[in-house]
Amino acid sequence: MSGHSKWSTIKHKKAATDAKRGKLFTRLAREIAIAAREGGGNPETNFSLRLAMDKAKGANMPKDNIERAIKRGTGELKGEELVEFTYEGYAPNGVGLLIKVLTDNKNRTVADIRHTLTRQGGTMADAGAVSWQFERKGYIGITPNGADEETVFDVAVEAGADDVVISEGLIEVYVEQSDFQAVRQALEDAGIQSETAEMSMVPKSMIELEHKEALRVMSVIEALEDLDDIQQVYSNLQISDELMALYEEASG
C-alpha cells in the first residue's frame, strides 16, 4: 500500500512551514467549512469536522481562522458557496489520478485541471475509469521521533489496523474506516503522535516506474496541487524513499 500517502505526509509537513502557508490555510478552511456544512459544527459528533480541525491545528492554523471556517459552514457567517467533486485522470505512463476539489466555479476548475494535465502529458478520464483502482481507508502517518517501531506496530495492529508499513523516517498505518478512530485513539493513548491522520483513497496496486518517468509524474501531481481549487491528488505511483529524496533534491 505504501506510496502516494508517503508523499501526502511529507508534503503536509513541509507545507506547514513554507511560503505557501496562506494557500494551505485557505484549503484547510474550505475543508472545515464543508465538513461543518454537511455534519454540523460540533467536532464531538462530526467525525469529518474533527479530522479537518486536527489537520488545521497540525499546520498551526490560528484558532480564529478555524472558528470562522466552522461558522461559514454552519451558515453563521456568509462565505463562498463551495461544492465538492472528484475528477479522474491519467498522468504519463498510465498512472491513475483521483483529483479531489472544492470549488465555487466547476467550469473554471475542470478547465484548469484539463489544461494542466494536457500541458504535462496527461489526460482527463471518464468517471469510474480510475476510481475502481482505489479504496477508501484511514491513513495515519507517523514520524518516529523516538517512538519504538515495534511498539507502534503492536499498538496499531491490536487496535484494528490492517497494515503497518515502516520505512526510513516514516511509519504508515492503514485501517478500515470503521476502525479508524479506535486505532487513532489507541496510538494517542500510547503517547504516539501522528503527522497525518485522515481518510484517504489508497491504491489497490501500485505502478513502479524508472526514476526519470516517476519524477515526471510527481511533477504532474505537484502542478495539480498548486491549483487553487485542488484539495488532494491521489495516485497509484509507487514512491520509494530513494525516489522521494531525488524529487526533493530536484525541487530544491
Long-range contacts (C-beta under 8 A, 24 or more apart in sequence): 1-163, 1-165, 1-172, 1-174, 1-202, 1-203, 2-165, 2-167, 2-172, 3-203, 3-206, 3-235, 3-236, 3-237, 3-238, 3-239, 4-203, 4-234, 4-235, 4-236, 4-237, 4-239, 5-139, 5-141, 5-172, 5-196, 5-200, 5-202, 6-141, 6-167, 6-170, 6-172, 6-239, 6-244, 7-218, 7-221, 7-239, 7-244, 8-139, 8-141, 8-196, 8-200, 8-232, 9-141, 9-143, 9-170, 9-172, 9-195, 9-196, 10-170, 10-244, 10-248, 11-225, 12-55, 12-58, 12-59, 12-141, 12-195, 12-196, 13-143, 13-195, 15-59, 16-58, 16-59, 16-60, 21-59, 23-228, 24-59, 25-56, 25-59, 25-61, 25-65, 26-228, 27-102, 27-231, 28-52, 28-55, 28-56, 28-59, 28-61, 28-69, 29-56, 29-61, 29-65, 29-66, 29-68, 29-69, 29-72, 30-69, 30-82, 30-102, 30-231, 31-55, 31-56, 31-102, 31-231, 32-56, 32-66, 32-69, 32-70, 32-73, 33-69, 33-70, 33-72, 33-73, 33-79, 33-82, 34-73, 34-82, 34-84, 34-102, 35-73, 36-69, 36-70, 36-71, 36-72, 36-73, 36-74, 37-73, 37-74, 37-75, 40-74, 41-70, 41-71, 41-73, 41-74, 47-181, 48-199, 51-197, 51-198, 51-199, 54-197, 55-196, 55-197, 55-198, 58-195, 58-196, 80-104, 85-109, 86-131, 87-113, 87-124, 88-124, 88-125, 88-126, 88-127, 88-128, 88-129, 88-130, 88-131, 89-113, 89-117, 89-122, 89-123, 89-124, 89-125, 89-130, 90-117, 90-122, 90-123, 90-125, 90-130, 91-117, 91-120, 91-121, 91-122, 91-216, 91-217, 91-220, 91-221, 91-235, 91-237, 92-120, 92-121, 92-122, 92-213, 92-216, 92-217, 92-220, 93-207, 93-209, 93-213, 93-217, 94-207, 95-207, 95-209, 95-217, 95-235, 95-236, 95-237, 96-125, 96-130, 96-133, 96-134, 96-203, 96-207, 96-235, 96-236, 97-122, 97-130, 97-220, 97-221, 97-224, 97-233, 97-234, 97-235, 98-130, 98-131, 98-134, 98-201, 98-233, 98-234, 98-235, 99-224, 99-230, 99-232, 99-233, 100-230, 100-231, 100-232, 100-233, 100-234, 101-229, 101-230, 101-231, 102-229, 102-231, 103-229, 105-229, 108-229, 109-227, 109-229, 112-227, 112-229, 113-224, 113-227, 113-230, 116-220, 116-223, 116-224, 116-227, 117-220, 117-224, 119-223, 120-216, 120-219, 120-220, 120-223, 121-216, 121-220, 122-220, 131-201, 133-203, 133-204, 133-205, 133-236, 134-201, 134-202, 134-203, 134-204, 134-234, 134-236, 135-201, 135-202, 135-204, 136-177, 136-199, 136-200, 136-201, 136-202, 137-162, 137-174, 137-175, 137-176, 137-177, 137-199, 137-200, 137-202, 138-173, 138-174, 138-175, 138-176, 138-177, 138-179, 138-180, 138-183, 138-184, 138-197, 138-198, 138-199, 138-200, 139-172, 139-173, 139-174, 139-175, 139-196, 139-197, 139-198, 139-199, 139-200, 139-202, 140-172, 140-173, 140-175, 140-183, 140-184, 140-187, 140-194, 140-196, 140-197, 141-170, 141-171, 141-172, 141-173, 141-194, 141-195, 141-196, 141-197, 142-170, 142-171, 142-172, 142-173, 142-187, 142-192, 142-193, 142-194, 142-195, 143-169, 143-170, 143-171, 143-195, 144-169, 144-170, 144-171, 145-193, 147-171, 147-191, 147-192, 151-190, 151-192, 152-187, 152-192, 155-186, 155-187, 155-190, 155-192, 156-183, 156-186, 156-187, 158-186, 159-183, 159-185, 159-186, 159-187, 167-241, 168-241, 169-241, 174-202, 200-234, 201-234, 202-234, 203-234, 203-235, 203-236, 204-236, 205-236, 206-236, 206-237, 206-238, 207-236, 207-237, 207-238, 208-238, 209-237, 209-238, 211-242, 211-243, 211-246, 214-238, 214-239, 214-243, 215-243, 215-246, 215-247, 215-250, 218-243, 218-247, 222-251
